[in-house]
Amino acid sequence: MINKDLIQEKFLFFYKFLQSPGRVGSVTPSSRFLAKTMVDAIPWNEVDSAAELGAGTGAITRYIRSARKESSRVLLFEADSQMRGRLTDLYPEFACYPDCRDIQAAVHKENLEQLDCVLSGLPFFNFTQELRDRILEQVVSSLKDNGLFVAFQYSQQMRKQLEEVFDIEEIKFVPMNVPPAFVYICRKKG
C-alpha cells in the first residue's frame, strides 16, 4: 500500500529542491535509515529539550516524536514557509521557528535555559562561511554543557570546522540514503 502523505512529502521536497537547491540540499527527504541513525544516537530518556534545524517536511521529526519523552520540549526550525506550515500542522505539540540563525531567541521565548541536544539536517557546505559560523555559534551557545549535536552531511568537508567547536564522538556512514550521508555525533566541548 502506498502512503499518500509520504508521496506528497517527496513531491513537496523535490519541488523545493528545484526552487532552491542550495538551501534544500537534496532531491528527496532523509531516509528512514538516516533518520533512525540520528535519533538513535540520542539518550532521549535524559533529554528535556531539543531542537531540529532544517526540519523540512518532517522526515526526522516523526522519529523524534516517537523517541522523545512525552514531557520533552522540541523546537523545530525551517526557513521555507510552506514546509514550516506543514510542520506546524503535523506537529502542533512542537514549537516551530523560521530562522536558526537565532536559536537562542527561540530558546528564551520558550522559557528554556538551554537545550540538551540539537539535530541538524542543514546542508552546511552549501552555506557561506559566515552563515555556517553564525549557526554553529548559535548551536554551541544554546546547548547545555556536554550537550549533543547530531548532524548529517553528504561529505566530510565540515569535519574540521565541527572539530573546532565540538568533540566528535563518532561518525556513522549511512549508505541507505539518497545521497549517502555521514552522521556526526558531537558533544559540546567543556
SULFENKA-V237708 format. One line per field, one symbol per residue. burial: 1 if it has 16 or more other C-alpha atoms within 10 Angstrom, else 0. Layout:
burial: ???
This chain:
burial: 0000000011011101100000111111111001111110110100111111111111111111101100011111111100110011001001111111111101100000011111111111100000010011011101110011111111000100010011110010110010111111111100
